[in-house]
Each structure stands twice: as structure tokens, then as C-alpha cells.
Amino acid sequence: MSENKVTQPSQQLPPFASWPTIKILSPPKGRFSPKTDEWCLTYCTQSINGRFHGNEPICRSMCIRRVFAHEIKNLIAFKTHRNIGQDGKAMYPLPFEGQPANVPRWLGGKPPREEDTEDDELPQVKQPPQPIKYWDEGWYLWTSQNRFAIHDKLESMRHDLGRQQQTVKQQEERREVWQEYQDHLQKEDQTPQVEGKWWGPIVPPRPLPEFRSQSMLVPLPPDLPPFWQSMTNLLAPTRKALNIFQESLESGEQRELAGRVWEKARTTEPFVLAGRVFDTWYQLLKDADPPSDDDKKST
């Protein structure tokens, strides 16, 4: 028996199909981008004496953070922000260490306003609160010297700005509950007595120690105060003195004073005055001489 072999027509390939090709793949953008947006450098040291006494290690940490446009703006492909300001940016407040009241003045910070006056008799004027500063697109520098703050910073690197804001809010609520509990103990003058593992009063969880004052967050470049403004304040008295001198020149008072000095210089009054000064100076030196040995014997 003969087998019928069906020959299939050969498929024609497009031109240059067998040539090597190059594929260009564009990485995802926005919140799915694999780009690095934060770099941190942390080191800690400990001494033998500090380890023996259980002291805290000496830690230093520095992080550089870049905030992209999609993190604070509702772009066409990524619309996830809700609290939008008038400028079209999401209003995510900076953490405690980034607010102007907690930043050094030479880096653009503003000292807190004093609400209470020194004199109790004067009426106290309530000052308006400090304006809140929000995250903006650009670069930021974060530094700290506290290990709790460093740990909290590493935990925040897992979340975006919205989730970080929620975490800060939860920490604040935890501190408030703990403070209310401490005030209640002082008011009632009682301490919790635990009778067993699951018995006793309900005690709220203890928050972490205060570490935010040992951290700092500033934008790059920082909002430095104007240099010429400081120079203007420094040279303000000199400018006022020069203006007075210029007015006296224009009015002729300096010319009149120079004429009077020249007239007095041609008389004998300057020599008489110099002689009186010399006589007074010589009399003072003579009275200040220590007594001689003969004077001591006579006395």
C-alpha cells in the first residue's frame, strides 16, 4: 500500500525576519516605576564603658528623598489623591521635624511664636498658629541621632506619603491616650494592680519615647533667608548716619563747622587748652607717686 503524503505549502516569512532584532522596553512609570527615590546611610558606635553601663549607642543617619510629581499630584494615569489644595497638589503635611518651627533659623526655619507675655498684668493676645508646611515635588534631606527615629524612618520607607500620614496620626493618638491615662492615675492617686495574667485594669500601650526633636527634615536646596535682608538690617545704622552727614553737607553746617575750627586754630585758645590738660595730667601723676623712705620714717 502506498501512503499519501500531503505536502503543506511553506509559510512565507516577512522580510528581514531572520535578521537579529533589538527590543526597546520602556519601564513602568508613576507608582509602578522601579526607580529609587530614597537613599539612606546609617552607622552606630558603642564603647566598652557604654556597653557595660547599658548606655544608648551613638547613631547617625542621613537620608536623601526625592518626591516625584505623581506622589502629590493627580496625573492623568494616576488619580489617587483626595485632599487637593488650590494649587492642585495633595496636602500631605511634613512630619514634626520638617515644620518651620522645628527647623533651625539659618536653614529657613521660624521660631515658635510666644503666646504668653512676661507681664501678667498685660492682656494676653493669642497669636495665630504657625502655617503648616506640606510635601512638595523635589529633594529632601533627613538626619537624626536617635535610634528610635532611625527605626521609625526605616519603617516609613515601606509606605507612600498618604500611609505615612496615617501612621503619624496613629502615633499621635497613642501618645494622647497614654497621657490621659497618666493624668487619670495622678488624679485618682492610684496605680494599676495586676492580680493575674489577664486580670486588672486595662492599660493602654506605652508609646515610644519622644525622639522627633533629635531629627531634622529640610528641602534641598533649603529655604535660606535672604542674604541681602540680613545685610540691610546690619548696615541700617550706618546708612542712617551717612544720610545725616549728607544732609549736613548739603545744608552747609559742615562748612560752617570747618570755618569755626579754622578761626579757633588761629588764636591762642587751643594752646591754652592743651596747657591746662598737660598741667592736670602732671598733677595727677605727681599725686600718685609712692611716698619715699624719708616720708615713712617721719610718719
Solvent accessible surface area in square Angstrom, and as a share of the most:
residue,aa,sasa,rsa
1,M,244,1.09
2,S,102,0.66
3,E,150,0.67
4,N,141,0.72
5,K,173,0.73
6,V,133,0.76
7,T,120,0.70
8,Q,159,0.71
9,P,127,0.80
10,S,110,0.71
11,Q,161,0.72
12,Q,170,0.76
13,L,121,0.60
14,P,89,0.56
15,P,112,0.71
16,F,136,0.57
17,A,50,0.39
18,S,103,0.66
19,W,159,0.56
20,P,133,0.84
21,T,104,0.61
22,I,157,0.80
23,K,172,0.73
24,I,161,0.82
25,L,155,0.77
26,S,94,0.61
27,P,84,0.53
28,P,75,0.47
29,K,156,0.66
30,G,15,0.14
31,R,142,0.52
32,F,140,0.58
33,S,34,0.22
34,P,101,0.64
35,K,141,0.60
36,T,78,0.45
37,D,49,0.25
38,E,20,0.09
39,W,122,0.43
40,C,48,0.29
41,L,118,0.59
42,T,57,0.33
43,Y,125,0.48
44,C,70,0.42
45,T,74,0.43
46,Q,67,0.30
47,S,64,0.41
48,I,157,0.80
49,N,95,0.49
50,G,4,0.04
51,R,172,0.63
52,F,169,0.70
53,H,118,0.53
54,G,64,0.62
55,N,83,0.42
56,E,101,0.45
57,P,45,0.28
58,I,104,0.53
59,C,2,0.01
60,R,91,0.33
61,S,7,0.05
62,M,87,0.39
63,C,2,0.01
64,I,60,0.30
65,R,17,0.06
66,R,95,0.35
67,V,1,0.00
68,F,40,0.17
69,A,28,0.22
70,H,36,0.16
71,E,23,0.10
72,I,0,0.00
73,K,66,0.28
74,N,58,0.30
75,L,68,0.34
76,I,169,0.86
77,A,81,0.63
78,F,38,0.16
79,K,148,0.63
80,T,72,0.42
81,H,26,0.11
82,R,231,0.84
83,N,91,0.47
84,I,63,0.32
85,G,20,0.20
86,Q,198,0.88
87,D,106,0.55
88,G,36,0.35
89,K,51,0.22
90,A,3,0.02
91,M,62,0.28
92,Y,31,0.12
93,P,45,0.28
94,L,9,0.05
95,P,37,0.23
96,F,76,0.32
97,E,19,0.08
98,G,4,0.04
99,Q,31,0.14
100,P,21,0.13
101,A,33,0.26
102,N,56,0.29
103,V,17,0.10
104,P,47,0.29
105,R,160,0.58
106,W,173,0.61
107,L,20,0.10
108,G,26,0.25
109,G,7,0.06
110,K,113,0.48
111,P,69,0.44
112,P,91,0.57
113,R,109,0.40
114,E,148,0.66
115,E,90,0.40
116,D,102,0.53
117,T,55,0.32
118,E,180,0.81
119,D,64,0.33
120,D,125,0.65
121,E,157,0.71
122,L,98,0.49
123,P,109,0.68
124,Q,110,0.49
125,V,100,0.57
126,K,172,0.73
127,Q,69,0.31
128,P,83,0.53
129,P,122,0.76
130,Q,45,0.20
131,P,80,0.50
132,I,103,0.52
133,K,67,0.28
134,Y,73,0.28
135,W,21,0.07
136,D,56,0.29
137,E,89,0.40
138,G,25,0.24
139,W,97,0.34
140,Y,10,0.04
141,L,38,0.19
142,W,11,0.04
143,T,36,0.21
144,S,4,0.02
145,Q,108,0.48
146,N,26,0.13
147,R,105,0.38
148,F,49,0.20
149,A,3,0.02
150,I,13,0.06
151,H,110,0.49
152,D,41,0.21
153,K,32,0.13
154,L,91,0.45
155,E,76,0.34
156,S,27,0.17
157,M,79,0.35
158,R,172,0.63
159,H,44,0.20
160,D,85,0.44
161,L,6,0.03
162,G,19,0.19
163,R,125,0.46
164,Q,36,0.16
165,Q,74,0.33
166,Q,102,0.45
167,T,45,0.26
168,V,64,0.37
169,K,131,0.56
170,Q,116,0.52
171,Q,48,0.21
172,E,57,0.25
173,E,86,0.38
174,R,107,0.39
175,R,45,0.16
176,E,102,0.46
177,V,76,0.43
178,W,39,0.14
179,Q,101,0.45
180,E,118,0.53
181,Y,31,0.12
182,Q,52,0.23
183,D,70,0.36
184,H,86,0.38
185,L,31,0.15
186,Q,145,0.64
187,K,167,0.71
188,E,90,0.40
189,D,128,0.66
190,Q,99,0.44
191,T,101,0.59
192,P,54,0.34
193,Q,141,0.63
194,V,102,0.58
195,E,155,0.69
196,G,28,0.27
197,K,169,0.71
198,W,212,0.74
199,W,188,0.66
200,G,43,0.42
201,P,74,0.47
202,I,164,0.83
203,V,66,0.38
204,P,24,0.15
205,P,84,0.53
206,R,170,0.62
207,P,22,0.14
208,L,89,0.44
209,P,78,0.49
210,E,90,0.40
211,F,10,0.04
212,R,46,0.17
213,S,85,0.55
214,Q,91,0.40
215,S,12,0.08
216,M,46,0.21
217,L,6,0.03
218,V,5,0.03
219,P,29,0.18
220,L,65,0.33
221,P,117,0.73
222,P,35,0.22
223,D,75,0.39
224,L,108,0.54
225,P,66,0.42
226,P,82,0.51
227,F,130,0.54
228,W,187,0.66
229,Q,105,0.47
230,S,63,0.40
231,M,58,0.26
232,T,63,0.37
233,N,101,0.52
234,L,124,0.62
235,L,84,0.42
236,A,50,0.38
237,P,94,0.59
238,T,72,0.42
239,R,143,0.52
240,K,137,0.58
241,A,59,0.45
242,L,111,0.55
243,N,71,0.36
244,I,103,0.52
245,F,106,0.44
246,Q,99,0.44
247,E,111,0.50
248,S,12,0.08
249,L,95,0.47
250,E,129,0.58
251,S,75,0.49
252,G,28,0.27
253,E,105,0.47
254,Q,57,0.25
255,R,203,0.74
256,E,95,0.43
257,L,100,0.50
258,A,62,0.48
259,G,33,0.32
260,R,144,0.52
261,V,91,0.52
262,W,162,0.57
263,E,115,0.51
264,K,109,0.46
265,A,55,0.43
266,R,179,0.65
267,T,63,0.37
268,T,99,0.57
269,E,96,0.43
270,P,55,0.34
271,F,150,0.62
272,V,73,0.42
273,L,115,0.57
274,A,63,0.49
275,G,32,0.31
276,R,162,0.59
277,V,92,0.53
278,F,119,0.50
279,D,91,0.47
280,T,81,0.47
281,W,137,0.48
282,Y,126,0.48
283,Q,94,0.42
284,L,116,0.58
285,L,85,0.42
286,K,122,0.52
287,D,101,0.52
288,A,79,0.62
289,D,94,0.49
290,P,113,0.71
291,P,86,0.54
292,S,61,0.40
293,D,97,0.50
294,D,105,0.54
295,D,73,0.38
296,K,124,0.52
297,K,168,0.71
298,S,94,0.60
299,T,144,0.84
